[in-house]
Amino acid sequence: MQKMNRNKSSEIEFSSKHHELIIRNRYKFYYNVNDVLIAVWFIIGSILFFWKETETIATWFFLIGSIELLIRPLMRISKEIHLENIRSQHPH
């Protein structure tokens, strides 16, 4: 009976670790997409600053890029909360 409980516990732990890995990889993908978007907004904004007529829209692109910079740590916090919720559901 005890062996079955140990196996069940191992299965739950493996499942939990597998779920954590999936979540980490998913967030890593989101981080990368966010980083690419940050670069795109700032590159477009920089290019648009070459002409006086497009300075206003360039400023908007810089603002969007700055907001994306704020999203980066918010995603990290969200990931940690998400992982902590999983760990608390499956304590060792």
N, CA, C and O of each residue as an XYZ file, in Angstrom:
368
protein
N       0.824     -1.184      0.000
C       0.000      0.000      0.000
C       0.871      1.251      0.000
O       0.583      2.223     -0.699
N       1.938      1.214      0.793
C       2.808      2.360      0.868
C       3.526      2.595     -0.463
O       3.752      3.742     -0.849
N       3.880      1.532     -1.156
C       4.539      1.665     -2.445
C       3.613      2.364     -3.431
O       4.069      3.202     -4.208
N       2.352      2.046     -3.416
C       1.400      2.678     -4.318
C       1.296      4.167     -4.000
O       1.221      4.983     -4.920
N       1.289      4.536     -2.736
C       1.231      5.947     -2.354
C       2.482      6.682     -2.811
O       2.411      7.826     -3.261
N       3.627      6.020     -2.693
C       4.872      6.639     -3.126
C       4.844      6.850     -4.636
O       5.253      7.908     -5.114
N       4.374      5.870     -5.389
C       4.278      6.009     -6.839
C       3.314      7.121     -7.211
O       3.599      7.922     -8.101
N       2.197      7.174     -6.546
C       1.196      8.213     -6.815
C       1.798      9.587     -6.535
O       1.600     10.535     -7.296
N       2.533      9.674     -5.434
C       3.195     10.926     -5.075
C       4.222     11.302     -6.137
O       4.323     12.469     -6.514
N       4.977     10.335     -6.617
C       5.974     10.588     -7.659
C       5.303     11.049     -8.944
O       5.793     11.951     -9.623
N       4.186     10.427     -9.268
C       3.460     10.820    -10.480
C       2.957     12.255    -10.371
O       3.041     13.022    -11.330
N       2.440     12.613     -9.209
C       1.944     13.975     -9.000
C       3.104     14.960     -9.089
O       2.985     16.015     -9.712
N       4.227     14.609     -8.463
C       5.394     15.494     -8.497
C       5.896     15.650     -9.928
O       6.219     16.760    -10.349
N       5.966     14.550    -10.684
C       6.413     14.611    -12.074
C       5.456     15.467    -12.889
O       5.888     16.300    -13.686
N       4.172     15.265    -12.694
C       3.164     16.035    -13.416
C       3.291     17.514    -13.096
O       3.186     18.360    -13.984
N       3.516     17.823    -11.830
C       3.667     19.212    -11.404
C       4.914     19.827    -12.042
O       4.863     20.949    -12.546
N       6.027     19.100    -12.021
C       7.276     19.598    -12.621
C       7.112     19.783    -14.124
O       7.611     20.753    -14.695
N       6.419     18.857    -14.758
C       6.178     18.956    -16.199
C       5.328     20.186    -16.501
O       5.589     20.908    -17.463
N       4.321     20.415    -15.684
C       3.458     21.577    -15.848
C       4.265     22.868    -15.664
O       4.085     23.824    -16.419
N       5.149     22.898    -14.667
C       6.010     24.066    -14.446
C       6.893     24.327    -15.656
O       7.060     25.477    -16.062
N       7.453     23.284    -16.232
C       8.308     23.424    -17.403
C       7.524     24.005    -18.578
O       8.019     24.882    -19.286
N       6.324     23.523    -18.780
C       5.474     24.043    -19.857
C       5.196     25.531    -19.634
O       5.275     26.333    -20.565
N       4.874     25.884    -18.410
C       4.576     27.289    -18.092
C       5.813     28.148    -18.296
O       5.721     29.228    -18.880
N       6.962     27.693    -17.829
C       8.207     28.462    -18.011
C       8.495     28.677    -19.496
O       8.851     29.782    -19.905
N       8.345     27.633    -20.296
C       8.599     27.757    -21.732
C       7.607     28.706    -22.401
O       7.978     29.473    -23.289
N       6.372     28.655    -21.981
C       5.356     29.544    -22.540
C       5.694     31.009    -22.232
O       5.623     31.872    -23.106
N       6.062     31.269    -20.970
C       6.442     32.637    -20.594
C       7.710     33.077    -21.319
O       7.830     34.239    -21.707
N       8.655     32.157    -21.503
C       9.878     32.488    -22.231
C       9.531     32.932    -23.653
O      10.113     33.888    -24.165
N       8.597     32.250    -24.281
C       8.140     32.639    -25.612
C       7.533     34.046    -25.584
O       7.835     34.874    -26.443
N       6.679     34.309    -24.593
C       6.067     35.639    -24.469
C       7.120     36.718    -24.239
O       7.014     37.807    -24.803
N       8.144     36.431    -23.414
C       9.220     37.392    -23.191
C       9.893     37.744    -24.513
O      10.139     38.913    -24.811
N      10.186     36.704    -25.304
C      10.870     36.929    -26.573
C      10.017     37.740    -27.540
O      10.527     38.638    -28.210
N       8.737     37.437    -27.618
C       7.845     38.214    -28.483
C       7.812     39.663    -28.007
O       7.883     40.585    -28.820
N       7.705     39.868    -26.708
C       7.686     41.209    -26.136
C       8.980     41.957    -26.465
O       8.936     43.130    -26.837
N      10.126     41.293    -26.332
C      11.404     41.937    -26.632
C      11.507     42.335    -28.106
O      12.015     43.410    -28.424
N      11.033     41.481    -28.992
C      11.029     41.818    -30.419
C      10.143     43.040    -30.668
O      10.525     43.948    -31.406
N       8.959     43.058    -30.051
C       8.065     44.202    -30.222
C       8.689     45.491    -29.701
O       8.545     46.544    -30.322
N       9.379     45.417    -28.568
C      10.059     46.601    -28.036
C      11.040     47.138    -29.079
O      11.051     48.333    -29.373
N      11.857     46.253    -29.630
C      12.837     46.674    -30.636
C      12.146     47.287    -31.853
O      12.592     48.313    -32.366
N      11.063     46.669    -32.314
C      10.337     47.179    -33.485
C       9.809     48.586    -33.225
O       9.990     49.478    -34.054
N       9.152     48.793    -32.068
C       8.602     50.122    -31.762
C       9.694     51.180    -31.731
O       9.520     52.267    -32.281
N      10.824     50.869    -31.089
C      11.894     51.860    -30.986
C      12.601     52.089    -32.321
O      13.011     53.215    -32.604
N      12.751     51.076    -33.131
C      13.358     51.255    -34.457
C      12.459     52.129    -35.336
O      12.926     53.072    -35.973
N      11.166     51.803    -35.359
C      10.236     52.606    -36.158
C      10.219     54.051    -35.653
O      10.277     54.989    -36.448
N      10.140     54.226    -34.333
C      10.158     55.573    -33.764
C      11.420     56.328    -34.138
O      11.360     57.513    -34.466
N      12.558     55.656    -34.091
C      13.829     56.299    -34.442
C      13.846     56.726    -35.902
O      14.280     57.832    -36.224
N      13.381     55.862    -36.773
C      13.341     56.190    -38.210
C      12.416     57.379    -38.460
O      12.753     58.290    -39.216
N      11.253     57.362    -37.820
C      10.291     58.442    -38.031
C      10.782     59.792    -37.506
O      10.282     60.835    -37.927
N      11.743     59.784    -36.604
C      12.285     61.048    -36.094
C      13.199     61.743    -37.102
O      13.619     62.875    -36.863
N      13.512     61.102    -38.206
C      14.337     61.751    -39.227
C      13.590     62.877    -39.946
O      14.218     63.779    -40.501
N      12.273     62.831    -39.941
C      11.474     63.838    -40.647
C      10.593     64.589    -39.665
O       9.967     63.991    -38.789
N      10.553     65.877    -39.818
C       9.779     66.757    -38.937
C       8.295     66.371    -38.944
O       7.642     66.400    -37.901
N       7.766     66.013    -40.106
C       6.331     65.703    -40.255
C       5.914     64.454    -39.463
O       4.740     64.305    -39.123
N       6.850     63.576    -39.174
C       6.484     62.315    -38.516
C       6.955     62.246    -37.056
O       6.914     61.178    -36.447
N       7.396     63.365    -36.499
C       7.890     63.354    -35.118
C       6.809     62.965    -34.106
O       7.094     62.277    -33.126
N       5.569     63.407    -34.344
C       4.500     63.078    -33.402
C       4.243     61.573    -33.372
O       4.147     60.975    -32.300
N       4.134     60.978    -34.533
C       3.898     59.516    -34.563
C       5.119     58.779    -34.002
O       4.971     57.728    -33.378
N       6.327     59.320    -34.221
C       7.535     58.709    -33.656
C       7.448     58.686    -32.132
O       7.807     57.699    -31.490
N       6.965     59.793    -31.567
C       6.805     59.868    -30.114
C       5.831     58.800    -29.624
O       6.055     58.192    -28.577
N       4.758     58.569    -30.367
C       3.800     57.523    -29.996
C       4.449     56.140    -30.015
O       4.174     55.309    -29.149
N       5.316     55.893    -31.013
C       6.010     54.600    -31.056
C       6.949     54.441    -29.860
O       7.067     53.347    -29.308
N       7.615     55.525    -29.456
C       8.464     55.455    -28.261
C       7.622     55.196    -27.012
O       8.038     54.455    -26.122
N       6.461     55.797    -26.950
C       5.570     55.547    -25.811
C       5.134     54.080    -25.777
O       5.123     53.457    -24.716
N       4.778     53.536    -26.931
C       4.383     52.121    -26.999
C       5.551     51.231    -26.552
O       5.360     50.284    -25.789
N       6.761     51.544    -27.033
C       7.938     50.770    -26.625
C       8.179     50.853    -25.126
O       8.569     49.868    -24.501
N       7.948     52.029    -24.550
C       8.128     52.197    -23.103
C       7.103     51.388    -22.320
O       7.422     50.804    -21.284
N       5.886     51.356    -22.812
C       4.849     50.538    -22.163
C       5.226     49.059    -22.233
O       5.028     48.315    -21.272
N       5.770     48.638    -23.377
C       6.227     47.246    -23.510
C       7.339     46.942    -22.501
O       7.422     45.828    -21.984
N       8.190     47.931    -22.222
C       9.235     47.732    -21.207
C       8.623     47.494    -19.834
O       9.171     46.734    -19.036
N       7.502     48.129    -19.553
C       6.797     47.902    -18.296
C       6.164     46.513    -18.260
O       6.099     45.883    -17.204
N       5.705     46.044    -19.398
C       5.059     44.730    -19.475
C       6.040     43.614    -19.119
O       5.650     42.597    -18.544
N       7.306     43.807    -19.462
C       8.324     42.767    -19.220
C       8.371     42.329    -17.748
O       8.220     41.136    -17.482
N       8.574     43.235    -16.781
C       8.598     42.768    -15.380
C       7.232     42.285    -14.900
O       7.155     41.419    -14.028
N       6.163     42.829    -15.455
C       4.831     42.352    -15.072
C       4.629     40.898    -15.493
O       3.980     40.128    -14.784
N       5.184     40.522    -16.646
C       5.107     39.123    -17.079
C       5.905     38.227    -16.136
O       5.471     37.119    -15.821
N       7.070     38.699    -15.682
C       7.877     37.903    -14.748
C       7.139     37.697    -13.431
O       7.127     36.595    -12.884
N       6.526     38.761    -12.927
C       5.750     38.651    -11.688
C       4.588     37.686    -11.884
O       4.322     36.844    -11.026
N       3.901     37.808    -13.006
C       2.779     36.921    -13.311
C       3.227     35.466    -13.369
O       2.539     34.581    -12.859
N       4.389     35.215    -13.996
C       4.914     33.849    -14.074
C       5.175     33.288    -12.681
O       4.801     32.152    -12.390
N       5.811     34.076    -11.821
C       6.127     33.606    -10.474
C       4.863     33.316     -9.674
O       4.810     32.329     -8.941
N       3.857     34.152     -9.804
C       2.579     33.906     -9.119
C       1.943     32.633     -9.653
O       1.443     31.811     -8.885
N       1.965     32.473    -10.963
C       1.397     31.285    -11.606
C       2.096     30.016    -11.100
O       1.439     29.040    -10.740
N       3.427     30.043    -11.077
C       4.182     28.873    -10.617
C       3.953     28.611     -9.131
O       3.856     27.457     -8.716
N       3.866     29.653     -8.341
C       3.618     29.476     -6.903
C       2.248     28.852     -6.665
O       2.090     28.027     -5.765
N       1.268     29.236     -7.454
C      -0.064     28.630     -7.341
C      -0.020     27.141     -7.654
O      -0.691     26.348     -6.993
N       0.754     26.759     -8.646
C       0.889     25.341     -8.991
C       1.583     24.592     -7.854
O       1.149     23.508     -7.464
N       2.660     25.171     -7.323
C       3.398     24.517     -6.226
C       2.521     24.346     -4.987
O       2.608     23.331     -4.296
N       1.683     25.332     -4.711
C       0.843     25.236     -3.511
C      -0.279     24.205     -3.693
O      -0.792     23.670     -2.711
N      -0.657     23.929     -4.934
C      -1.677     22.913     -5.199
C      -1.112     21.498     -5.065
O      -1.837     20.550     -4.761
N       0.203     21.376     -5.298
C       0.870     20.063     -5.250
C       2.073     20.129     -4.325
O       3.207     20.048     -4.796
N       1.863     20.272     -3.034
C       3.022     20.325     -2.126
C       3.728     18.973     -2.082
O       3.111     17.934     -2.314
N       5.015     18.996     -1.787
C       5.808     17.749     -1.746
C       5.505     16.965     -0.516
O       6.075     15.893     -0.312
